[in-house]
Amino acid sequence: MSTRRNGGASGVTGAVAFIGFGEAGQAFARRGDRAFDRKTTYPSARAAKLAEYEAGGVKGCETARAALADAAVVLSLVTADQALEAAQDDAALLEPGALWLDMNSVAPGTKRAAAAAIEAAGGRYADVAVMAPVHPAGMAVPLLVAGPHAADAAAALAAIGFTNVEVTGPKVGDASAIKMIRSVMVKGIEALTAECILAAHRAGVTDAVIASLDASAKAQGWGERADYNLDRMLAHGTRRAAEMEEVARTLAELGIEPAMTRGTIARQREIGAIGGGVPEGLAAKLAAIEGLVRGEAA
């Protein structure tokens, strides 16, 4: 089943709450929405997180209970390793019939386990896959929705302001399977790029390798592509590695040994651990990565 919605639904009756208030939460939250980030449980992070809420006109809550009180729709946007725990911890706090929209990048099996917790507590669970970076798309980011409550979830998302929502399957896990399996290619290409371009750099043949790749793929110059892929890994490699752990689980659930995916996990985590901001340009990124490697060797 595939049904696309382009907005226009009536407003959501009841509060909208966000569990998680990182990059995606801040991109999607509207003035007056509520948000609770699990990081606010740590005193060292509380002030900074609550300041982020206030800057966007969002009501920051210091507990999940406060955020979820009377909420009709909940958008779960935590890190991949927290997605199941958030559902299990917060299920009992939901209003009866509240929609829990699990927008996290996790395996179908993880979403099914989260759905079981939400449904057992009287909530309604929907599997939502975010199919592109939230910036610059914002509320136009493509979303896939699946599960027995997918139609209601899609209507709620449209009412909130999302304009590119597609119902893609009747079972929890249908949307996340598309996202996870697609990520084998998308995140895998990033990791392969890092391995290739770093080797070329060390061998002193970067320009020649890029020219050779350009000759076989003209849609985008490989220098530009390498710069972009390293940019994504430096900025989000740690989060992407957590997501790719779920990709590995997805493949294992299908009986496929995730050999390349495990390599992608390691490379994304390695590059993502560098920190210190993302340098501008390919040469600067390579220097930053090589600087870390030389520092570890020393």
N, C-alpha and C positions, 0 to 999 in steps of 0.2 A: 504494500500500500504506500502511495506517495501523494501527499496533499500539501500544496504550498499555500502559505498565508502571507499576505503582504500588508498586515496592519489593518486598522479600521475597527477593531473590536471595541466593545464598550469597556468602560473603566473597571478595574478590579474592585470588588466590594470587600473591604477589609484591608488591614495593613500589609505592606510588602516588607519582608525582612531578608537580610543578607547574612549568611553564615560564611565568614571570610571576607576580608576587605583589602585584598591586594590589588594588583593591576586591573584585573577583570572587574572586581567589585566596584572599584572607583570609576571605571569606564561606564558601568551600567546603572549605578544607583542614581536616583532622582532626589530632589529636595524633599525632605520629609520622610523618606524611607528610613528604616532602622537597620543597624548593622552591628554584628558582634564578630570580632576576630579572635580566634583562639589564642593568638599571641598576647591579647590584653590580659590574659591570666598571669603573665609574667610582669612584675612591677617595673622592671627596667624598660619594657616596651610599651606600657600602658599609656603614658603621656603622649608619646609620639603617635600611637595609633588613634587615640581619641582626637588629637589635633587634625589628623587626616579626615576623620569623619566631619568635624566642624567645618573644615575648609570647603567641603562639598555640599554643605547644608543638610547633611545626613545626621540623624539622631544616633549618636554612638551609645552603645550599651555595654556595660561592664560584665554582663552575664548573658548566656544564651537564653535563659528564662525570660529576661526582660525584653530581649529582641523578639522572641517568638510569641509573646503574649498577644492574643487576638489576631495573629498574623494569618491571613488567608493564603498567601503565597510566600514560599521560602525559596530563595536561590542559594544553593550550596556551591560555593566557589572557594574551596580550600585547596591546599596542596594535595597531590595525588595520594601521598602516604597517610593523609588525614581524612580522606573522603568517607571511608567506611566507619571509622571511629566517630566522626561527627554525626553521621546518621544514627549510629547506635546510642551515642550519648544524648542526643537531642530528641529522639523519637517520642519519648514520654512527655516532652514539653509542648508538643504540637496541639493545636486546636483540632477537634474531630473534623475530619474531611479536608484539612489543610493540604495544599499541594506542596510537595517537596520536590523541587526541580534540581536534580543532581546534574550539574553542569561540569563536573570534574572529569579530567582525562584519566580514566581508569578502565580496567578490563571488564568485559561483560560479566564475568563471575563476581567481581567486586561490586558491580552495580546490583546484581541480583541479591547479594547478601545484604546490601544497604536497603534495597526494596523490601526485603523480608522484615527488617527491623521497623521500617516506617509503617508498613501495612499492618503489622501486628499491633502497633500502638494506635491504629485508627486514622492514620494519615493516608494520603494518596501520593504515590511515588511516580515520577516520570524520569526516564533516561534521556538526558539532553546532551548532545555533542556539539561543541563549539568548533566549527570547521575552518577557522582562519584566525590570524592574530586579531586581538580586540582593538588594536590601534593600527591604522587610523579608522577602521570600519565603524567602531562604536556600536550603536544599536542596529546598524545594517549588517553586522557580522552574520554569516550564514549559520543557522542552527538546525540540527536534525533532532527530532523528538520521537521517542518510541515508548511502547508500553500500553497497558490497558487504559490509562488515563491520558494518553497522548493528545487526543483532540482537545480536552479541557486545558491541558498544559499549554498547547499551542495558542489557544484563545487567550489564556492569561498572559503569555509572553507578548502577544500582539497588543493586548490592552496596556501593558507596561510601556510599550514603545518599540519593541523589536519588529523589524520590517521584513525579515528574510527567514521565515520559519517554515520548515517542511516536516510533516509527519511521515516517518519513513518505515515504520514497522509496528506490529501489534505486541511484541514481546520486549520486556526489559532486556537490554543487551543488544538489540538490533542496531540502535544508533551508535553505541560505543564500539561495536564491532567494526563498523565502517571507519570510525575515527582511528581506532587502534591499528587496524590493518593498513590504512593509508599512511600512518605514521612510520611503518616499517620503511617506506620509501622516502618520505619527506625528511624525517630525522636521520635516516640512514645515509642519505645523500650528503647531509651536512657533515656527518662524522667521516665519511669517505673523503670529502673535500679537504677536511683538516689533515687527514693522513697523507693525502696526495700532495697538497701544496706545501706542507711542512717538509716532506721528503725532498721535493723539488728545490725548496729554499736552501736546505742543507747541502744539496748536491750542486748548487749554483746554476741550476737549469730552469728556474722559475719561468722566465719569459718564453723559453722554448716549449715547455710543457703547456703553458697557457695557449700559445699559438697553435699547438697541435690539437688541443681540445676545441679551440675556436673553429678550427677547420672542419670539425665533425658536428658541431652544434652551434649554429649561428643565431639562435633566438635571443641569447643573452651571452655577452662576453664572459668567459670563465674568470677573468680577473674580477669583474664586478660580482659574479656569483660567489666566488671564494670570499670576497670581502663581506658580502651579505651573510653567508653561512657562518663565518667566524663571528660576525657581529651577533647573530642569534645565539651562538653557543657561549660566547663570553658573557652576554647579558642574562641568558636563561638556561645555561647548560645544566645547572644543578636541578632545577625544576624539570627540565626535559628528561634528565636521567631517571628521575622518579617516575615520570610518565612512561618511559620506555621499559621500566621494570614491569609495568602493567601490560605493555605490548608483549613482552616476553611471556607473561602469564597467558595472554590471549592466544598466542601461537601454541603454547604448551597444551592449552585446553582443546585446541584443534588437532593435536597430535603431531605438531610440527616442531622440530628442534630449532630454537631461536638462536642459531650460532652467530649470524651477523648482528642480530639485535643485541646480543650480550656484548659484542664488541662496541656497538654504538653506545650502549649504556656507559661503558668505561670511558670512551672518548668524550662523550658529552659531560660526564662528571669531572673529568680531568680538566677540560677547558673551562667549564663553569666555575671551578674552584679558584681560578686566578684572582677574580675580584679586582677592586680598585678602579672601576669604571671601564668603559669601552673606548679604546683609542679610535681616532678618525683615520680611515684609510687602511689598505691591506698591509702596507709595509709596517705601520705602527702596531697593528695587531700581531703580526708575526714577531716583531721585536719584543712585545709584551709576553707572548707565549714562550719564546726562546729564553727570555730573561728568567722566567719561572723555572724552566728546565735546567738552565745552568746553575741557578741558585740551589736547586735540589741536589744536583750533582756535587756541588761544592760541600 
